[in-house]
Amino acid sequence: MIRYFALILICASTPVMAASPVLSNILPRGAQRGIETEVLFNGQRLEDAQELMIYEPGIEVTEFTVVNGGQVKAKLKIAADCVLGTKHLRVRTASGLSDLRTLSVSALPTVMEVEPNSEFKQPQAVANNVTVEGIIQNEDVDYFVVEAKKGDRISAEVEGIRLGDFLFDPYVAILNEARFELATSDDAALIWQDGVVSIIAPADGKYIVQIRESSYGGNGSCFYRCHIGNYPRPSAIVPSGGKPGQKVAVKFLGDVGGEFTREIEIPAKAQPDYAVFAVDDRGIAPSGNRFRIVDLENSIEQEPNESIQQATKAVAPIAFNGVLSSKTDADFFGFKAIKGQTLEIHVWARRLRSELDPLLILYNAQGGAIASNDDNAGPDSYLRFGVPEDGEYFLEVRDHLHRGGNAFHYRIEVSPLVAESLLGVSEFVQYVEPKVAIPQGNRFPLLINANRVGFGGALDFKGLDLPAGVTVESFGMAADQGVAQLILAATPEAPLAGKFSQITGTLADPNIPNPPTGEVRLPTVLVRGQNQIPFWTEQTFALATTVTQRVPFTLEIVEPKVPLVQGGQMALKVVATRDPEFKAPIKIELILNPNGVNSSREVSIAEGQNEALISMNSAGNAQVKDHKIAVRGEATVGNGPVMVCSKFVTLRVAEPYVKFTYEAAAIEQGADSELFVKLESPVAFPGNATVQLLGLPNKVTTTPAEFNKDAKELVFKLKAEADAPPGLNKSLFCQVIVTENGEPVIHNIGTGQIRVDKPLPPKSTPAPAPVVAAAPMPTPEAAPPKRLTRLEQLRLDQELRVKAQNAAAAGGDAKPAGAQ
């Protein structure tokens, strides 16, 4: 269980509404363990701050003072055995919970940067084994000088992006007095985008540590902590994992002083992001080497193992550990497996902060390649392998770019597929971290997302370690869903307090013993790059949950008495109960739309009003069932935003009451016509339904109609104006309203089509020929007129119509002979 330490202030009798506090930064950015340090917490809306919520143990708050609305001051006593590295914390106020921020704990005393130190010839002198804290401004370069004897180790590790303050890419170098660079670092895989350098002093003298932004940028938010000392700084550890509770000898590689071995005791319980800190007689590394705690036996590569014939062998499940020591190195491992097993094969490399970009190849006993992978697990490799036959199989691992060295360590875990549920919390607003703050007597919504690994099925949810007076309401997650809505409710008497809670999701199948269960992991993006791409993310393994002061409004959905039919629509009424003095607008939206249902996201209960309607539309294939829905609302209370939600109500999605079949229709400009619709009524309904034909072409009209459940056909009388635009219209649909339980059931049923035609030109009579006297001629017997086929007649009519239209367009009066 995660513990935290806090000092609670006594609230004033009159509550201060400062909802949604903002924690902008913490100064200094870190502290030394074993001592007490005064720390400033700067931000906004902090005037009603009550405590610090610190995720990790080892830090005690001995004093806590609200300076003003923009600052809180605290004294932190850090235990002598506090684990080094990043600590996560928030400020809890009476009315909210702040953003997540970090504090770095080091083993070395902190020295603050003092300007001017931006010239190589005027560096700031510091003792060896200190942590220098400073800021890089634009085009700023900071220099620090230490003295060392020949053979001394000098290490400098920078925390920049890892502080989570800004998109700061630090560069660090060690130079000699002649200004020659002895070691440089920009991005070290061991510490992400930060830099680390380490040398053995070649002579007695002064050595200068240079720190800058890699492209000479910087600003007032580019804080850094640089650990300068003679501590060990290995880049790799082998093996890089072990079984819980065991003692294991590990070899540290990549230190400038040479490799060394230490025995470590592995914690009895698996810990995410666990790290082993290298220690020797001169100090301790400021950051650890990542180490897996997993119930697998270790197998260490035995050189040579550059082929299948030389492979290091074991029996699965197993964890192979090794190093690609050169750019030509490729390591092979063999394992025995049983037909029918489903094995997961993970290469852990970059996730352990190795330089390796692994390529994994799986072979059968004859050396034939079965499968390969490069980046299925981020930069790391992953295969899921269904064993086809009993026997021996082989793995090859090498670097994608054929590189190698001491920092190219890896761990290949071959184990049976284990069912697990990976849970997270979804954002309501993009790029805005959800903060769980439940007002007294009110409710707060959560969206839980789940990734089921190795199993399928519905999930049930449970809340653990919730604050007093808080309960969880959930209807679970269906087997075909990946997101579920939960509501946290606080009683009116719930005390103002915070707690590190947990939401678990368990397979909802009573027939499965020990069903897979997952806990919420909450990644928080602290630094974003261009286009809002996450650049630095901190992950916490508990849900900071707090009960806050009562707010002056609640929300309620008026539960519909009728269903939302497939292809239909509905207006969902939401009612706000306000305190008399509270008039602010309240933005409302559904927490989660049911499958196949859309709802408006741009609805507000207007200032001073108590209700609003959310428009909902159902797709033709919307899931037919009873769905649970709730709405969330946001409003400004005092000087900050608050969020609450309604209770769950039931929304029934049903099949349409009626079905239509449209017959094609045509109408001439200036004429009348009819459109016929055949109908069925699968669901009996009371009384008459009203229907409107919508989507008609411009200047074509009809009148609404009515029908009952026994009707089989509808006839719409159509009228087109003389200038109705001609053409084919395929967007006709009928809006049918059935009244049930005093509420409308609205159907939108399509689609039909109608063609608007121009009328045929009127028939013209040829003028009589003039009479001319002539000698009588014998009159031959008249030939009977040729009888045209139906196709010939249609073609002739078409030709005549085109000629008439062309003549009319040219303004001529003459009509072609024989025009109909």
C-alpha positions in Angstrom: 0.0 0.0 0.0 1.3 3.5 -0.9 1.7 5.7 2.2 1.9 9.5 2.4 2.7 12.0 5.0 0.7 15.2 5.5 0.2 18.1 7.9 -3.5 19.2 8.0 -4.4 22.8 8.7 -7.5 23.7 10.6 -10.1 25.3 8.2 -11.5 28.7 8.8 -15.1 28.8 9.7 -16.0 30.5 6.3 -15.0 28.2 3.4 -12.7 29.7 0.8 -13.8 28.6 -2.7 -10.6 28.3 -4.7 -11.5 25.2 -6.8 -9.0 23.4 -9.0 -5.7 24.6 -7.5 -2.7 24.9 -9.9 0.8 23.8 -8.8 3.2 25.4 -11.3 6.6 24.5 -9.8 8.5 23.5 -6.7 11.7 25.3 -5.6 14.2 24.0 -5.0 13.7 21.2 -7.4 15.2 18.6 -5.0 16.7 17.9 -1.6 19.3 15.8 0.1 18.1 12.8 2.0 18.8 12.7 5.8 18.2 16.4 6.3 15.3 18.9 6.5 14.7 21.3 3.7 12.4 24.3 3.2 10.5 24.0 -0.1 8.2 26.5 -1.9 5.2 25.4 -3.8 4.2 28.0 -6.4 0.9 28.2 -8.3 -2.6 29.5 -8.3 -5.7 29.1 -6.1 -3.7 27.8 -3.2 -5.2 30.0 -0.4 -7.2 27.0 1.1 -4.3 24.5 0.9 -4.5 21.9 3.6 -1.8 19.3 2.9 0.8 17.7 0.7 -0.1 14.3 -0.8 3.2 12.5 -1.4 3.0 9.2 -3.2 6.2 7.6 -2.0 7.3 6.9 1.6 10.3 8.5 3.3 9.3 12.2 3.4 7.7 13.8 6.4 6.0 17.3 6.3 7.1 19.0 9.5 5.8 22.5 8.7 3.1 23.6 6.3 2.2 27.3 5.8 -0.1 29.0 3.2 1.8 32.2 2.3 -0.9 33.5 -0.1 -3.0 32.3 -3.0 0.0 31.8 -5.1 2.4 30.1 -2.7 2.7 27.4 0.0 5.8 26.9 2.1 6.7 23.6 3.7 9.6 22.0 5.6 10.3 18.4 4.4 12.3 16.0 6.5 13.7 13.3 4.2 14.6 10.0 5.8 18.3 8.9 5.7 17.2 5.7 3.9 14.8 7.3 1.5 15.1 5.8 -2.0 16.9 8.2 -4.3 15.2 9.7 -7.3 11.9 11.2 -8.3 9.1 11.7 -5.8 5.6 12.5 -6.9 3.3 14.9 -5.0 0.2 17.1 -5.1 -1.2 19.9 -3.0 -4.6 19.2 -1.6 -6.8 22.2 -0.9 -10.2 22.3 0.8 -11.8 22.8 -2.7 -9.6 20.7 -5.0 -6.4 18.8 -5.9 -3.4 20.2 -7.8 -1.5 19.0 -10.8 1.1 16.3 -10.3 4.6 17.6 -9.7 8.0 16.0 -8.8 10.7 16.5 -6.3 14.2 14.9 -6.7 15.9 13.3 -3.8 19.7 12.9 -3.9 22.5 11.6 -1.7 24.6 14.7 -2.1 24.3 18.2 -0.6 22.7 20.8 -2.8 24.6 23.9 -4.0 22.8 26.6 -5.9 24.2 28.0 -9.1 25.6 31.5 -8.7 26.1 33.9 -11.7 28.3 34.9 -13.3 29.5 31.5 -14.3 28.9 31.6 -18.0 32.5 32.0 -19.0 35.0 29.2 -19.2 37.6 31.3 -17.6 35.3 32.2 -14.7 33.6 28.9 -13.6 31.9 28.6 -10.3 34.1 26.6 -7.9 32.3 23.7 -6.2 33.4 20.9 -4.0 33.4 17.4 -5.3 30.3 15.3 -4.5 27.6 18.0 -4.6 24.4 18.4 -6.5 24.4 21.8 -8.3 20.9 23.2 -9.0 20.5 26.0 -11.6 18.7 27.4 -14.6 19.7 27.6 -18.2 18.5 30.8 -19.8 18.6 31.4 -23.6 22.1 30.9 -25.0 23.3 30.4 -21.4 26.3 28.1 -20.6 27.1 27.3 -17.0 30.6 26.2 -15.9 31.6 24.6 -12.6 35.2 23.7 -11.6 36.3 20.8 -9.3 39.8 19.6 -8.4 40.9 16.0 -8.7 44.0 13.9 -8.4 45.3 11.7 -11.2 43.3 8.4 -11.2 40.2 9.9 -9.6 36.8 9.2 -11.1 34.8 12.3 -12.0 31.1 11.8 -12.9 28.5 14.4 -13.8 24.9 13.4 -14.3 22.2 16.0 -15.2 18.5 15.9 -14.4 16.8 18.1 -16.9 13.8 16.7 -18.8 13.4 14.2 -15.9 12.4 17.1 -13.6 9.3 17.5 -15.8 9.3 21.3 -15.9 9.9 22.1 -19.6 11.0 20.6 -22.9 14.7 21.0 -21.9 17.4 18.9 -23.6 20.5 19.3 -21.5 24.1 18.8 -22.7 26.9 18.1 -20.3 30.7 17.9 -20.8 33.9 17.5 -18.8 36.8 19.7 -20.0 40.4 20.0 -18.9 42.1 23.4 -18.1 43.2 23.7 -21.7 39.5 23.5 -22.8 39.7 20.1 -24.4 36.6 18.0 -24.0 37.4 14.8 -22.2 33.8 13.5 -22.3 30.4 14.8 -23.6 26.8 13.6 -23.5 23.5 14.8 -24.9 21.0 12.0 -24.8 22.0 8.9 -22.8 19.7 5.9 -23.0 20.4 5.2 -19.3 18.7 8.5 -18.3 16.5 9.2 -21.3 17.1 12.6 -22.9 19.4 13.8 -20.1 23.2 13.5 -20.2 25.8 11.8 -18.1 29.6 11.8 -18.4 32.3 10.0 -16.4 36.1 10.0 -16.7 39.3 9.0 -14.9 41.3 12.1 -14.3 44.5 11.8 -16.4 46.4 14.2 -14.2 46.2 16.3 -11.0 44.4 19.5 -11.7 41.2 21.3 -12.3 38.3 19.9 -14.3 35.5 22.0 -15.7 31.9 20.7 -16.0 29.9 22.5 -18.7 26.1 22.5 -18.8 23.9 24.0 -21.5 20.9 23.4 -23.6 21.9 21.1 -26.5 20.9 23.8 -29.1 21.9 26.8 -26.9 18.2 27.5 -26.1 16.8 27.9 -22.6 14.5 30.0 -20.5 13.4 30.6 -16.9 11.7 27.1 -16.8 14.8 25.1 -17.8 15.8 23.9 -14.3 18.5 21.4 -13.8 20.2 19.4 -11.1 23.7 18.2 -11.9 25.3 15.6 -9.6 29.1 16.1 -9.6 31.2 13.6 -7.8 33.4 10.5 -7.8 30.5 8.1 -7.4 30.2 5.0 -9.7 28.2 5.4 -12.8 27.7 2.0 -14.6 25.5 1.9 -17.7 24.3 -1.7 -17.5 23.5 -4.5 -15.1 23.6 -8.3 -15.7 21.3 -10.0 -14.8 18.8 -7.2 -15.1 16.1 -9.1 -13.2 15.5 -11.7 -10.5 12.9 -13.6 -8.5 11.1 -11.8 -5.5 12.9 -12.3 -2.2 16.1 -13.8 -3.6 19.6 -12.7 -3.2 21.5 -12.5 -6.5 25.0 -11.4 -7.6 24.8 -8.7 -10.3 27.5 -7.4 -12.4 27.7 -3.7 -13.2 29.1 -2.8 -16.6 30.2 0.4 -18.2 31.7 2.2 -15.3 35.0 4.0 -16.2 36.6 2.4 -13.2 35.9 -1.1 -14.6 33.1 -3.6 -14.0 32.3 -4.8 -10.5 29.9 -7.3 -8.9 27.6 -6.9 -5.9 25.1 -9.1 -4.2 21.7 -7.6 -3.8 18.6 -8.6 -2.0 15.5 -8.4 -4.2 12.3 -7.1 -2.6 9.7 -9.8 -1.7 7.0 -8.1 -3.8 7.2 -7.0 -7.4 7.6 -3.2 -7.7 7.0 -1.3 -11.0 10.0 0.6 -12.3 12.3 -0.9 -9.7 16.0 0.1 -9.9 19.3 -1.1 -8.3 21.7 1.7 -7.3 25.4 1.1 -7.8 27.4 1.7 -4.6 31.1 1.6 -3.9 33.5 3.0 -1.3 33.3 6.5 -3.0 29.5 6.9 -3.2 26.2 5.9 -4.7 25.0 6.6 -8.2 22.3 9.3 -8.3 20.0 7.1 -10.4 19.5 3.4 -10.5 19.8 0.7 -13.2 16.4 -0.7 -14.0 15.8 -4.2 -12.7 12.9 -6.6 -13.3 11.3 -8.4 -10.3 9.5 -11.4 -11.9 9.1 -15.1 -10.9 11.6 -16.5 -13.5 14.9 -18.3 -13.1 17.9 -16.5 -14.6 20.1 -17.9 -17.3 23.3 -15.8 -18.1 24.8 -16.1 -21.6 27.8 -18.2 -21.9 30.3 -17.1 -24.5 30.8 -18.1 -27.2 27.1 -18.2 -28.2 27.1 -16.7 -31.7 25.3 -19.5 -33.4 22.6 -22.1 -32.8 25.3 -24.7 -32.3 26.8 -22.6 -29.5 23.5 -21.4 -28.0 23.2 -21.0 -24.2 20.4 -23.5 -23.3 17.7 -23.8 -20.7 14.1 -25.0 -20.1 11.2 -22.5 -20.5 9.9 -20.6 -18.6 13.3 -18.8 -18.3 14.9 -15.4 -18.4 18.0 -15.1 -20.6 20.4 -12.3 -19.7 23.4 -10.9 -21.6 25.2 -8.1 -23.4 26.0 -7.5 -27.0 29.6 -6.6 -26.5 30.5 -5.5 -30.0 28.9 -4.4 -33.3 29.4 -7.9 -34.7 27.9 -9.7 -31.7 24.7 -11.8 -32.0 23.6 -14.0 -29.1 21.8 -17.3 -29.4 19.8 -19.1 -26.7 18.0 -22.5 -26.8 14.9 -23.5 -24.8 12.7 -26.6 -24.6 9.0 -26.2 -24.9 5.9 -28.4 -25.0 3.3 -28.7 -27.7 0.2 -26.6 -27.0 1.9 -24.0 -24.8 1.4 -20.4 -25.6 4.6 -18.5 -24.8 5.3 -14.8 -24.6 8.8 -13.8 -25.6 9.8 -10.3 -24.4 13.1 -8.7 -25.1 13.6 -6.1 -22.3 16.3 -3.6 -23.5 15.2 0.0 -24.0 12.6 -0.5 -21.2 15.6 -1.3 -19.0 17.4 1.8 -20.3 19.8 -0.2 -22.5 21.3 1.3 -25.6 20.2 -1.8 -27.5 17.5 -1.6 -30.2 16.8 -5.3 -30.3 15.9 -7.5 -33.2 14.6 -11.0 -32.2 14.4 -14.1 -34.4 12.8 -17.4 -33.4 14.1 -20.7 -35.0 13.1 -24.3 -34.9 15.5 -27.1 -34.1 16.6 -27.4 -37.7 17.6 -23.7 -37.8 14.6 -22.6 -39.9 13.2 -19.2 -39.0 9.7 -19.3 -37.5 9.1 -15.6 -36.7 11.0 -12.3 -36.1 10.2 -9.0 -34.5 11.8 -5.6 -34.1 9.5 -3.1 -32.3 6.3 -4.8 -31.1 7.0 -3.5 -27.5 8.0 0.1 -28.4 11.7 -0.1 -29.4 11.8 -3.5 -27.8 10.8 -6.8 -29.4 8.0 -9.2 -28.6 6.6 -12.4 -29.9 3.6 -14.6 -28.9 4.5 -18.2 -29.8 2.1 -21.1 -30.0 4.4 -24.1 -29.6 3.6 -26.5 -32.5 5.6 -29.5 -31.3 7.5 -30.7 -28.3 11.2 -29.9 -28.8 13.9 -27.4 -28.7 13.7 -23.9 -30.1 16.2 -21.1 -30.5 16.3 -17.4 -30.1 18.7 -14.9 -31.7 19.0 -11.3 -30.5 21.1 -8.6 -32.1 21.1 -4.9 -32.5 18.9 -3.5 -35.3 21.8 -1.3 -36.5 24.6 -3.8 -35.7 26.0 -1.9 -32.7 27.3 -3.1 -29.4 29.2 -2.3 -26.3 29.0 -2.5 -22.5 25.7 -0.5 -22.5 23.9 -3.0 -24.8 22.5 -5.3 -22.2 19.2 -7.1 -22.4 16.9 -9.6 -20.8 14.8 -12.1 -22.8 11.8 -13.4 -20.8 10.2 -16.6 -22.1 7.1 -17.4 -20.1 3.6 -18.7 -20.4 0.9 -16.2 -21.5 -0.5 -14.7 -18.3 -3.9 -13.1 -18.4 -3.9 -9.6 -17.0 -6.0 -6.4 -17.1 -4.2 -3.1 -17.6 -6.3 -0.3 -16.4 -6.0 3.5 -16.9 -8.0 6.7 -16.6 -9.2 8.4 -19.7 -9.3 12.2 -20.1 -12.6 14.0 -20.4 -10.9 16.9 -22.1 -7.9 16.2 -24.3 -4.5 17.0 -22.7 -6.2 17.8 -19.3 -5.3 15.4 -16.5 -8.3 14.1 -14.6 -8.0 15.0 -10.9 -10.4 13.1 -8.5 -12.0 15.8 -6.3 -15.5 14.8 -5.0 -17.5 17.6 -3.4 -19.4 16.8 -0.2 -22.9 15.5 -1.0 -22.1 15.2 -4.6 -20.6 12.9 -7.2 -17.5 12.8 -9.5 -17.1 10.8 -12.8 -14.3 8.6 -13.9 -13.7 6.9 -17.3 -11.7 3.7 -16.8 -10.1 2.1 -19.9 -9.0 -1.5 -19.9 -6.6 -3.5 -22.1 -7.3 -7.2 -21.6 -4.3 -9.4 -22.2 -4.7 -13.1 -22.7 -8.4 -13.2 -21.9 -11.8 -11.7 -22.8 -15.0 -11.0 -21.0 -16.8 -8.5 -18.8 -15.1 -6.7 -15.9 -16.4 -5.8 -12.5 -14.9 -2.8 -10.7 -14.2 -2.1 -7.0 -12.8 0.8 -5.1 -10.0 0.3 -2.5 -8.8 2.6 0.2 -11.3 5.3 -0.6 -11.6 8.4 1.7 -14.2 8.1 4.5 -17.7 8.6 3.2 -16.9 7.8 -0.4 -18.4 5.0 -2.4 -18.0 3.7 -6.0 -21.0 3.0 -8.3 -20.3 1.0 -11.4 -22.2 -1.2 -13.8 -19.0 -2.9 -15.0 -17.6 -3.1 -18.5 -19.2 -5.4 -21.0 -17.1 -7.9 -22.9 -17.3 -5.8 -26.1 -16.3 -2.6 -24.4 -12.9 -1.0 -23.7 -14.1 1.9 -21.6 -16.4 2.0 -18.5 -17.9 4.8 -16.5 -17.7 4.9 -12.8 -19.1 7.4 -10.3 -17.5 8.3 -6.9 -20.1 9.7 -4.5 -19.3 11.5 -1.2 -21.8 11.8 1.6 -22.7 15.3 2.9 -20.8 14.5 6.1 -17.7 13.1 4.5 -14.6 14.8 6.0 -12.4 17.0 3.9 -9.5 14.6 3.3 -7.3 13.0 0.7 -6.2 9.4 0.3 -4.3 7.3 -2.2 -7.0 4.9 -3.5 -7.2 2.2 -6.1 -9.7 1.0 -8.6 -9.5 -2.7 -9.5 -11.1 -4.4 -12.5 -11.7 -8.2 -12.3 -13.0 -10.7 -14.8 -16.7 -11.1 -14.1 -16.9 -14.9 -14.4 -17.8 -16.8 -11.3 -16.6 -20.1 -12.9 -13.0 -19.0 -13.2 -10.9 -19.4 -10.0 -8.4 -16.5 -9.3 -9.8 -14.4 -12.2 -7.3 -11.9 -13.7 -7.5 -8.5 -11.8 -5.9 -5.2 -12.8 -5.2 -2.0 -10.9 -5.3 1.5 -12.3 -2.0 3.0 -13.5 -2.1 6.7 -14.1 0.4 8.2 -16.6 0.6 12.0 -16.3 2.2 13.9 -19.2 4.4 16.6 -17.7 6.1 17.8 -20.8 4.7 17.9 -24.3 6.6 18.6 -27.6 5.3 19.9 -30.9 1.7 19.0 -31.8 1.1 18.1 -28.2 3.1 14.9 -28.5 4.0 13.5 -25.0 7.7 14.1 -24.3 8.0 13.3 -20.6 5.5 11.2 -18.7 5.5 10.2 -15.1 3.5 7.1 -14.1 1.9 6.7 -10.7 0.3 3.5 -9.3 -2.4 4.9 -7.1 -5.3 7.3 -7.5 -5.0 10.5 -5.4 -8.6 11.0 -4.3 -10.0 13.8 -2.2 -13.2 15.0 -0.7 -13.7 18.7 -1.2 -16.0 21.4 0.1 -19.7 21.3 -0.9 -20.4 23.1 -4.2 -23.6 25.1 -4.9 -25.1 22.9 -7.5 -26.1 19.3 -8.3 -27.2 17.6 -11.5 -29.9 15.2 -12.4 -31.1 13.5 -15.6 -34.9 13.2 -16.0 -35.0 9.5 -16.9 -36.7 8.9 -20.3 -40.0 7.0 -20.1 -39.6 5.9 -23.8 -36.7 4.3 -25.7 -34.3 5.8 -28.1 -34.9 3.8 -31.3 -32.3 2.8 -33.8 -32.0 5.6 -36.3 -34.0 7.9 -34.0 -33.4 10.9 -31.8 -34.2 12.1 -28.4 -33.9 15.3 -26.3 -32.5 14.3 -22.9 -33.5 16.7 -20.1 -30.9 17.6 -17.5 -31.9 19.6 -14.4 -29.6 21.6 -12.1 -30.5 22.3 -8.5 -28.7 25.5 -7.6 -28.1 27.4 -4.4 -30.1 30.7 -4.7 -26.9 32.8 -5.1 -25.3 30.6 -7.7 -26.1 31.7 -11.2 -23.1 30.7 -13.4 -23.6 28.7 -16.6 -23.0 24.9 -16.3 -21.5 23.0 -19.3 -23.0 19.5 -19.5 -22.3 16.4 -21.5 -22.8 12.6 -21.3 -19.9 10.9 -19.5 -19.9 8.1 -22.0 -22.2 7.6 -25.1 -23.7 4.1 -25.4 -22.5 2.1 -28.4 -24.0 3.6 -31.6 -25.3 6.7 -29.8 -24.0 10.2 -30.4 -24.8 13.2 -28.2 -24.2 16.9 -28.3 -21.0 18.1 -26.5 -21.8 21.8 -26.8 -24.7 22.2 -24.3 -24.9 24.5 -21.3 -27.5 25.2 -18.7 -27.6 28.9 -19.2 -26.8 31.5 -16.6 -29.5 31.6 -14.0 -31.4 28.7 -15.7 -32.1 25.3 -14.2 -32.4 22.9 -17.2 -31.2 22.2 -20.7 -31.7 19.5 -23.3 -29.0 17.3 -24.7 -29.7 16.1 -28.3 -29.0 12.4 -28.8 -29.0 10.5 -32.1 -28.9 6.7 -32.6 -27.3 4.9 -35.5 -29.2 2.3 -37.3 -27.0 -0.4 -35.8 -26.9 1.0 -32.2 -26.7 -1.7 -29.6 -30.2 -2.7 -28.5 -30.2 -3.0 -24.7 -30.7 -1.0 -21.5 -27.7 1.3 -21.1 -26.7 3.3 -18.0 -26.0 6.9 -18.6 -24.9 9.9 -16.5 -23.9 13.5 -17.3 -21.0 15.5 -16.0 -21.1 19.3 -15.5 -18.4 21.9 -15.2 -18.9 25.4 -13.8 -16.8 28.2 -12.3 -17.3 28.3 -8.5 -15.5 31.1 -6.7 -12.4 31.6 -8.8 -11.9 28.2 -10.3 -13.6 25.3 -12.2 -15.3 22.4 -10.5 -16.8 19.2 -12.0 -19.6 17.0 -10.7 -21.9 14.4 -12.2 -25.5 13.1 -12.0 -26.6 9.7 -10.8 -27.0 6.9 -13.3 -30.3 6.5 -15.1 -31.4 3.9 -17.7 -31.6 4.7 -21.4 -33.3 1.9 -23.4 -32.1 1.6 -27.0 -34.8 -0.3 -29.0 -35.6 -1.4 -32.5 -37.8 0.9 -34.6 -41.5 0.7 -34.0 -42.1 1.0 -37.8 -40.3 0.1 -41.0 -40.8 1.9 -44.4 -40.2 0.8 -48.0 -40.2 3.7 -50.4 -41.4 3.5 -54.0 -39.6 5.7 -56.5 -41.5 8.9 -57.5 -41.3 11.6 -60.1 -42.9 15.0 -60.5 -42.9 17.6 -63.2 -42.3 21.3 -62.5 -45.6 23.0 -61.8 -47.4 19.7 -61.4 -48.8 17.4 -58.7 -47.8 13.8 -58.0 -47.8 11.1 -55.3 -45.2 9.2 -53.3 -46.1 5.8 -52.0 -44.6 4.2 -48.9 -45.3 0.7 -47.7 -45.0 0.2 -44.0 -44.8 -2.4 -41.3 -45.3 -2.0 -37.5 -43.2 -4.7 -35.8 -43.9 -3.0 -32.4 -47.6 -2.3 -31.6 -48.0 1.3 -30.5 -51.1 3.2 -29.1 -53.0 5.8 -31.1 -51.9 7.5 -34.2 -48.3 8.2 -35.2 -47.5 11.5 -37.0 -45.2 11.5 -40.0 -43.4 14.2 -42.0 -41.7 13.6 -45.3 -38.4 15.5 -45.1 -35.5 16.0 -47.4 -37.7 17.1 -50.3 -36.2 19.1 -53.2 -36.5 22.8 -53.0 -40.0 24.1 -53.9 -41.5 20.7 -53.6 -44.0 20.4 -50.8 -46.3 17.9 -49.1 -48.3 17.8 -45.9 -47.8 15.7 -42.7 -49.8 12.5 -42.4 -51.0 10.2 -39.6 -51.2 6.4 -39.4 -51.9 3.7 -36.8 -50.3 0.3 -36.2 -52.6 -1.4 -38.6 -51.7 0.8 -41.6 -50.0 -0.8 -44.5 -49.4 2.1 -46.9 -48.9 5.9 -46.8 -49.5 8.2 -49.7 -47.9 11.7 -49.8 -49.5 14.2 -52.1 -46.7 16.2 -53.7 -46.8 19.6 -55.3 -43.9 21.2 -57.3 -43.6 24.9 -58.1 -42.9 25.8 -61.7 -39.3 26.7 -60.9 -38.5 23.7 -58.7 -34.9 22.7 -59.6 -34.9 19.6 -61.8 -32.8 16.5 -60.9 -32.7 13.3 -58.9 -32.9 13.7 -55.1 -32.0 10.6 -53.0 -32.2 12.0 -49.4 -35.9 11.6 -48.6 -36.7 10.4 -45.1 -39.6 10.3 -42.8 -39.7 11.6 -39.3 -42.2 9.5 -37.4 -43.3 10.5 -33.9 -45.0 7.9 -31.7 -46.3 9.2 -28.4 -45.9 6.8 -25.5 -46.2 7.5 -21.8 -46.7 11.1 -22.7 -43.2 11.3 -24.4 -42.3 11.2 -28.1 -40.5 8.3 -29.7 -38.8 9.9 -32.7 -37.9 7.8 -35.7 -35.9 9.0 -38.7 -36.5 6.5 -41.4 -34.9 6.7 -44.9 -34.2 6.7 -47.6 -36.4 7.4 -50.5 -35.8 9.2 -53.8 -37.7 11.6 -56.1 -37.0 13.0 -59.6 -38.0 16.4 -60.6 -38.5 16.7 -64.4 -39.0 19.6 -66.8 -42.3 19.3 -68.7 -42.1 18.1 -72.3 -42.3 20.9 -74.9 -45.9 21.4 -76.3 -46.8 19.8 -79.7 -46.4 22.1 -82.7 -48.5 22.1 -86.0 -46.7 22.6 -89.3 -47.9 25.6 -91.5 -49.9 24.6 -94.7 -48.0 24.5 -98.0 -49.0 27.2 -100.6 -51.4 26.2 -103.4 -49.7 26.0 -106.9 -51.7 25.3 -110.1 -50.3 22.4 -111.9 -51.2 19.6 -114.3 -52.9 16.8 -112.5 -50.5 14.0 -111.7 -51.5 10.4 -111.1 -51.8 9.8 -107.4 -49.9 6.8 -106.2 -51.3 4.7 -103.5 -50.0 6.0 -100.1 -47.6 3.7 -98.3 -48.7 2.7 -94.9 -46.7 4.6 -92.0 -43.8 2.6 -90.6 -44.6 1.2 -87.1 -41.7 2.0 -84.7 -40.6 -0.4 -82.0 -40.8 0.7 -78.4 -37.0 1.3 -78.2 -37.0 3.3 -81.4 -39.9 5.4 -80.2 -38.1 6.2 -76.9 -34.9 7.2 -78.8 -37.0 9.4 -81.1 -38.7 11.1 -78.2 -35.4 11.7 -76.5 -33.9 13.3 -79.7 -36.9 15.5 -80.1 -36.8 16.6 -76.5 -33.1 17.5 -76.7 -33.7 19.5 -79.9 -36.6 21.4 -78.3 -34.5 22.2 -75.2 -31.6 23.4 -77.4 -34.0 25.6 -79.4 -35.6 27.1 -76.3 -32.1 27.8 -74.9 -31.2 29.7 -78.1 -34.4 31.8 -77.9 -35.9 30.4 -81.1 -39.6 29.9 -81.6 -39.4 27.2 -84.3 -40.2 23.7 -83.2 -38.9 20.6 -85.0 -41.4 18.9 -87.2 -43.1 16.0 -85.5 -42.3 17.3 -82.0 -44.7 15.7 -79.4 
